[in-house]
Amino acid sequence: MIFESWKETGQYFQYKNYPIFYQDSKVGEKVLLCIHGFPTASWDWYRLWPELTKGFRVVTLDMIGFGLSAKPKDYNYSILDQANLCESFLKHLNISSFHILAHDYGDTVAQELLARHEEQQMNQVKDLDILSICLLNGGLFPEAHKARPIQKLLNSPVGPIISRLFNESAFNKSFSAVFGKETKPGAEELSEFWQLIDHEKGQYISHKIIRYINERKQYRERWVMPLQQTSVPIRLINGVDDPISGIHMAERYIEIIPNPDVVLLENVAHYPQVEAPERVFSAFTEFHNDQKLK
């Protein structure tokens, strides 16, 4: 998948009267919803896209405030709202049963979707039927999340100023720092990621979106308990060199999740799907084959 082609072949639907960009491979009986992280967009999945679409109908979107979707300045950005958006997206496509592959901020959205799934199961409702979840590096547990300096600044009283000062050079430096020593993004790749952030000056709302760090603490019980109690098959694929949510996050997962299914990727950091797509796809495929997932 080429960057320009990705942008040109994408589609849009309306959420709260805002245009939301999405991709739908359209072919396949099994549906896979891919949920991206902060501060990037659905383009994060481009290296996995050719392989994933061989076995799934893959659907993904730029959540509101990200990528090529609307980035309203006067908007209450929240994980709960992004989960509502994902639900609206799936209904727009007439999808009710699906698998999830998520990363970073998308992990937290997936946790909220799982919490809703568990509530529906208790009430014997099947509006949202999650068949499996595969999680990449993300802040699953706030006590194990190590925010980067830029994240701490954005989530502080000076956040609005930092958002205004954030530019491509600062992005390249901070973004590259969360990749592995041997898996750094190249100049072209960095430019593509930045174009998606800079679209409609998305960096100017970073201090609003970053409040998800506070939400993780506020809703910790709601978002962690389903991971511990669900019957939905879950695998964590973790790039261990990630300074934000690497081996320390995986160790916490193993500590508190019953019968944890964890794959550790050595010499990989925060963006496994970009840094080591073949290894991620192998671990993802193994998970689905082992579980004999529908």
N, C-alpha and C positions, 0 to 999 in steps of 0.2 A: 504494500500500500504506500503510495506517494502522497506527501503532504497536501499538495494542491488538489489531487484527486479526492482525498478525504474530505476536504472542504466543499468541493464542487458536487460530490455525490450525496452529501448529507441532506437531511430533510428537517423540517421544522413543524412543531405543533405548539398550540397555545396553552399556557398555564397562567392563570390569573391575568389574562390578556398580555402576557409576555411571550415572545418567541423563544422556543427552546430547541436547540440543535440536537439532532440525533442521527445515529446510523443503525440500519437494520439490514442484516444480510439476507433476510426473508426466506431462506431455504433451510430446511431441517425440521425434524419432528421434535427434538429436544430443544428447549429454549434456555439460553444462557444470558443473564443480565450482568453486564460488567459495569462496576461503579468506581469511578476514578477518585483520585486524591486531591489534596491541597498543595500547591496553588495551581495545578495544571488542569487537564481536561481529558475527554475521552480519547484523544490522540495518544494518550499513555499506552493504549492497548495495540498500537499499530504493528508492533513486531510480532505479537501473538495472533493477530487477526487472521492471517492466511491459514494457520493451522487450526485455530479454534473453529473457523467457519466450515471446516471439512466435516465436523461431527455435530455441530449445533447451528441452530438459528441464533445468531449472536445479535443482541440489541444493547446499545449503550447510548448515553446522552451526556451532554455538557450540563451539569447541574446549574441552576440559576446562580448568576454571579461568576460563572466560569466560562472559559473558552469562547465559543461563538454564540453562546446563549445570551439573553438579556442580562444586563448588569445594573439594575436600578440602584440609584444612590440612596434613595429614601425607602429602605426595605428592611424588614426584620429577618435577617438571615439566621437560620437555625437548622440543626440536624432534623428536628421534627418536621419542619417544612420541606426539607430535601427528601425525607421519606414520603411525605404527601405527594411531592413531585414525581417520585419514582412510581408510586401507585397510580397516579394519573397517566403517566407514560405507558405503563403496562395495560391499563384499561383502554387507552387510545389505540393500542395495537391488538386489543382483544386477547390478551395473554393472562391466564390465571394460574398456571403451574409453571415453575421455572427454577433453574439453578442460579446461584450467584457466584461471581468472582469479583472480589473487592480489594481495594488497596487504600491504606492511610485514612483520610477523611471518609472515604467510601466504606471502610470497615465499620465506622461508627454508624453510618447510615444503614448498613447491613444489620448491625446489632439492633437498631430501632425497628427495622422490618421484621427481624426475628422475634422481638418482643411482641409485636402485633400479631405475628403468626401464632405464637404460643397462646395469646389471649383468645384468638379465634378458635384454636383447637379446643380450648377449655369450654368454649361456648358452642362447640360443634358447628362452626362456620368455616367455609373453605373459600372465602373471597381471595385469600392470599396464601397460595400453597407453595411454600418453599421446599424444594426437593433436596437441595444440598447447598452448602456454603464452603467456598474456598477463600481463605483470607491471606493476603500478603501483608507485609510490614505495616503496622498501624498502631495507634494508641488504644489498644483494647482495654487497658487498665490504667486509669490516670496516675496511680501511684508508681507505675513503672515507666511512664512517658517522660522522656528527657527533651524538653522543648529547646529549640535552637535560640541563640541570642536574638535573631530577627523576629522570631515568634513571640518571645517575651516582650520585646519592644512594641510590636504591633498590638499586643494584648494589654498594654499599659496606658496610662493617661496621655502619653505622647504618641499613641498609635496613629491618630489622624495625620500628624506631621510626618511620621515615618512613611506612611502610605504615599504621601505626596512627593517625598524625596526619593522613593524607590525607583530605580531605573534599570536599564538592561545590564549595565556593568555590575551593579550590586546584585542583581538576580543571578547572573552567571557565576559569580563568586560563591554566593550562599547556596545555590542549587548544586553546583559541582561538589561542594563540601559534603553532601550527604550520599554521594556515590562512592563506590569502592575505589581503591588505589589504582586498580588495573581496568576499571570499567567506567571511567569518566565519559560524559557525553562530549561529542565533538562540536565544533563551531556551528555546523549546519543544524544539528539537533538542538543546541541551545537556542539558536535563532527561532526555530519553529515553536519551541515551548514559550519563548518570550512573546512571539507574535500573538499567541492565544491569550496570554495574560494581558498584553497591552491592548487587545481588541476592546474598543469602547472604554479604554483606560481602566481596565479591571483592577489594576494595582491600587487605585484610589479607594477601593472599598475593602481592601485586605484587612484593615483593622476591624471591620464589621463581621467579616466571615470568620476571623480567627477566634471569635467568642466561643467556637465549638470546644475549645480547650476548657472553658468554664463549664460548659454543658456536660462534658464527660464526668466532671466531679459531681455536678448536680444530679445526674441521672445514673450514677455508677451502678446502683443496685438494679435498676431497671434494665441496664444494658449488659451487666455481667451475669446475673442470675440465669437468663435464658441460655447462655453458653454452657452453663453448668448442668442444666436440667433438660435441655431439649433432646428429642429423639432424631432431629434432623442431623444427618452426617456432616461433620465439619472437619476440615483440614487447615492447619496453619502452615504456610510456606514462608520461611523467615530468612532474609539475608542477614547473616549474623554480624556483619561489620557495620551495620546501620547505627550511627550515633544517637538516633532518636528512639527507635523501637527495634533494636537488633536483638542480640543474644539475651540481654536482660529481660526483654519482653517475652521472648520464647520461654525462658526459665520460669517466669511468673505464670505463664500459661500452663506449663507442665505442672506447676505447683498447685494450682487451684482448679483446673479443669479435670473432671473425672475421665479416665481413659483417653488422654490427649493424643491426637494424631498430629504430629509435628514433623515437618521436613526442614532441616537446617541446610542452608546454602552457604558454604564457605567462600570467602573472597567476594562476597556480594553484599551490597549495603541496602539503602532505603528503597530503591526502585528495581526490584528483581525482574519485573516484566520487561524493563528496558535494558538492564545490565546483563541478564542471563536468560533470555526468552526460551531457549531450548530446554534449559534445566527446569524452568517453571512449567513449561508445557508438559514435560515428562512427568513431573510430580503431580500435576493437575490430572493428566490422563490416567496415571496409575491409581489415583484416588477414585476416579470414576469407574475404572475397571474393577478395582477391588470391592467397591460398594455395590457393583452391578446396578448402578443408578439408572433410573428410568430415562 
